[in-house]
Amino acid sequence: MDARDPSAIQVHITQNGNPVPASSLSDYLGAKAHVVILPLESKAYLHVHPMVHQNRLVLHTAFGATSTYRAWLRAAR
């Protein structure tokens, strides 16, 4: 798969070891969550708003290059 191909990533949020359903999240700045994804090799970043699908958060994005990425997610309950 090419790094620029669209990817779908499911996000599983837990609190005290228990799953948190996406439907229980409040909107935060107009979205259920905000995710920032950065490659280790550069300062380029992706800002993604996950969608709710089957009560889970799903990120739809395409990565610019093959790399190791780190992601941070912010959501509110």
CYANA upper distance limits for C-alpha pairs under 8 A (distance plus 0.5 A):
  1 MET  CA      5 ASP  CA      7.35
  2 ASP  CA     66 THR  CA      8.37
  3 ALA  CA     62 ALA  CA      7.41
  3 ALA  CA     63 PHE  CA      5.84
  3 ALA  CA     64 GLY  CA      6.57
  3 ALA  CA     65 ALA  CA      5.53
  3 ALA  CA     66 THR  CA      5.78
  4 ARG  CA     62 ALA  CA      5.62
  4 ARG  CA     63 PHE  CA      5.68
  4 ARG  CA     64 GLY  CA      5.91
  4 ARG  CA     65 ALA  CA      7.11
  5 ASP  CA     62 ALA  CA      6.08
  5 ASP  CA     63 PHE  CA      7.82
  6 PRO  CA     60 HIS  CA      7.32
  6 PRO  CA     61 THR  CA      6.01
  6 PRO  CA     62 ALA  CA      4.92
  6 PRO  CA     63 PHE  CA      8.12
  7 SER  CA     59 LEU  CA      8.28
  7 SER  CA     60 HIS  CA      6.19
  7 SER  CA     61 THR  CA      5.94
  7 SER  CA     62 ALA  CA      6.23
  7 SER  CA     63 PHE  CA      8.49
  8 ALA  CA     58 VAL  CA      6.86
  8 ALA  CA     59 LEU  CA      5.93
  8 ALA  CA     60 HIS  CA      5.13
  8 ALA  CA     61 THR  CA      7.19
  9 ILE  CA     58 VAL  CA      5.97
  9 ILE  CA     59 LEU  CA      5.50
  9 ILE  CA     60 HIS  CA      7.16
 10 GLN  CA     56 ARG  CA      7.39
 10 GLN  CA     57 LEU  CA      6.41
 10 GLN  CA     58 VAL  CA      4.97
 10 GLN  CA     59 LEU  CA      6.91
 11 VAL  CA     56 ARG  CA      7.18
 11 VAL  CA     57 LEU  CA      5.74
 11 VAL  CA     58 VAL  CA      6.49
 11 VAL  CA     59 LEU  CA      8.03
 12 HIS  CA     19 PRO  CA      7.68
 12 HIS  CA     20 VAL  CA      8.19
 12 HIS  CA     56 ARG  CA      7.43
 12 HIS  CA     57 LEU  CA      7.72
 13 ILE  CA     19 PRO  CA      6.44
 13 ILE  CA     20 VAL  CA      5.95
 13 ILE  CA     21 PRO  CA      8.14
 14 THR  CA     18 ASN  CA      5.58
 14 THR  CA     19 PRO  CA      4.82
 14 THR  CA     20 VAL  CA      5.70
 15 GLN  CA     19 PRO  CA      6.97
 15 GLN  CA     20 VAL  CA      7.00
 20 VAL  CA     24 SER  CA      7.58
 21 PRO  CA     25 LEU  CA      7.92
 21 PRO  CA     55 ASN  CA      6.24
 21 PRO  CA     56 ARG  CA      6.91
 22 ALA  CA     32 LYS  CA      8.30
 22 ALA  CA     52 VAL  CA      6.92
 22 ALA  CA     55 ASN  CA      5.52
 22 ALA  CA     56 ARG  CA      5.62
 22 ALA  CA     57 LEU  CA      6.53
 23 SER  CA     52 VAL  CA      8.17
 23 SER  CA     55 ASN  CA      6.38
 23 SER  CA     56 ARG  CA      8.45
 24 SER  CA     77 ARG  CA      6.90
 25 LEU  CA     32 LYS  CA      6.68
 25 LEU  CA     75 ALA  CA      7.39
 25 LEU  CA     76 ALA  CA      6.21
 25 LEU  CA     77 ARG  CA      5.05
 26 SER  CA     32 LYS  CA      6.61
 26 SER  CA     75 ALA  CA      8.06
 26 SER  CA     76 ALA  CA      5.95
 26 SER  CA     77 ARG  CA      5.62
 27 ASP  CA     31 ALA  CA      5.48
 27 ASP  CA     32 LYS  CA      5.10
 27 ASP  CA     33 ALA  CA      7.74
 27 ASP  CA     75 ALA  CA      8.33
 27 ASP  CA     76 ALA  CA      7.48
 28 TYR  CA     32 LYS  CA      6.39
 28 TYR  CA     33 ALA  CA      6.86
 28 TYR  CA     34 HIS  CA      8.45
 28 TYR  CA     75 ALA  CA      6.96
 28 TYR  CA     76 ALA  CA      6.68
 31 ALA  CA     49 HIS  CA      6.88
 31 ALA  CA     50 PRO  CA      8.30
 32 LYS  CA     49 HIS  CA      7.87
 32 LYS  CA     50 PRO  CA      7.51
 32 LYS  CA     51 MET  CA      8.02
 32 LYS  CA     52 VAL  CA      8.39
 32 LYS  CA     75 ALA  CA      6.76
 32 LYS  CA     76 ALA  CA      8.06
 33 ALA  CA     49 HIS  CA      6.38
 33 ALA  CA     50 PRO  CA      6.67
 33 ALA  CA     73 LEU  CA      7.27
 33 ALA  CA     74 ARG  CA      6.02
 33 ALA  CA     75 ALA  CA      4.96
 33 ALA  CA     76 ALA  CA      7.95
 34 HIS  CA     47 HIS  CA      7.51
 34 HIS  CA     48 VAL  CA      6.48
 34 HIS  CA     49 HIS  CA      5.50
 34 HIS  CA     50 PRO  CA      7.47
 34 HIS  CA     73 LEU  CA      6.23
 34 HIS  CA     74 ARG  CA      5.81
 34 HIS  CA     75 ALA  CA      7.20
 35 VAL  CA     46 LEU  CA      8.35
 35 VAL  CA     47 HIS  CA      6.13
 35 VAL  CA     48 VAL  CA      5.58
 35 VAL  CA     49 HIS  CA      6.81
 35 VAL  CA     50 PRO  CA      8.03
 35 VAL  CA     71 ALA  CA      7.17
 35 VAL  CA     72 TRP  CA      6.02
 35 VAL  CA     73 LEU  CA      4.90
 35 VAL  CA     74 ARG  CA      6.95
 36 VAL  CA     45 TYR  CA      7.16
 36 VAL  CA     46 LEU  CA      6.07
 36 VAL  CA     47 HIS  CA      5.15
 36 VAL  CA     48 VAL  CA      6.96
 36 VAL  CA     71 ALA  CA      6.09
 36 VAL  CA     72 TRP  CA      5.85
 36 VAL  CA     73 LEU  CA      7.16
 37 ILE  CA     45 TYR  CA      6.03
 37 ILE  CA     46 LEU  CA      5.51
 37 ILE  CA     47 HIS  CA      7.06
 37 ILE  CA     48 VAL  CA      8.47
 37 ILE  CA     69 TYR  CA      7.02
 37 ILE  CA     70 ARG  CA      6.14
 37 ILE  CA     71 ALA  CA      4.79
 37 ILE  CA     72 TRP  CA      7.07
 38 LEU  CA     42 SER  CA      8.05
 38 LEU  CA     43 LYS  CA      7.23
 38 LEU  CA     44 ALA  CA      6.83
 38 LEU  CA     45 TYR  CA      5.13
 38 LEU  CA     46 LEU  CA      7.06
 38 LEU  CA     69 TYR  CA      5.95
 38 LEU  CA     70 ARG  CA      5.94
 38 LEU  CA     71 ALA  CA      6.94
 39 PRO  CA     43 LYS  CA      7.61
 39 PRO  CA     44 ALA  CA      7.52
 39 PRO  CA     45 TYR  CA      7.59
 39 PRO  CA     67 SER  CA      6.62
 39 PRO  CA     68 THR  CA      6.24
 39 PRO  CA     69 TYR  CA      4.76
 39 PRO  CA     70 ARG  CA      6.90
 40 LEU  CA     67 SER  CA      7.67
 40 LEU  CA     68 THR  CA      6.43
 40 LEU  CA     69 TYR  CA      6.43
 40 LEU  CA     70 ARG  CA      7.76
 41 GLU  CA     67 SER  CA      7.99
 48 VAL  CA     59 LEU  CA      7.29
 48 VAL  CA     60 HIS  CA      8.10
 48 VAL  CA     61 THR  CA      7.69
 49 HIS  CA     59 LEU  CA      7.40
 50 PRO  CA     57 LEU  CA      6.11
 50 PRO  CA     58 VAL  CA      5.63
 50 PRO  CA     59 LEU  CA      4.99
 50 PRO  CA     60 HIS  CA      7.46
 51 MET  CA     57 LEU  CA      6.07
 51 MET  CA     58 VAL  CA      5.76
 51 MET  CA     59 LEU  CA      6.99
 51 MET  CA     60 HIS  CA      8.45
 52 VAL  CA     56 ARG  CA      5.95
 52 VAL  CA     57 LEU  CA      5.23
 52 VAL  CA     58 VAL  CA      6.69
 53 HIS  CA     57 LEU  CA      6.82
 53 HIS  CA     58 VAL  CA      7.05
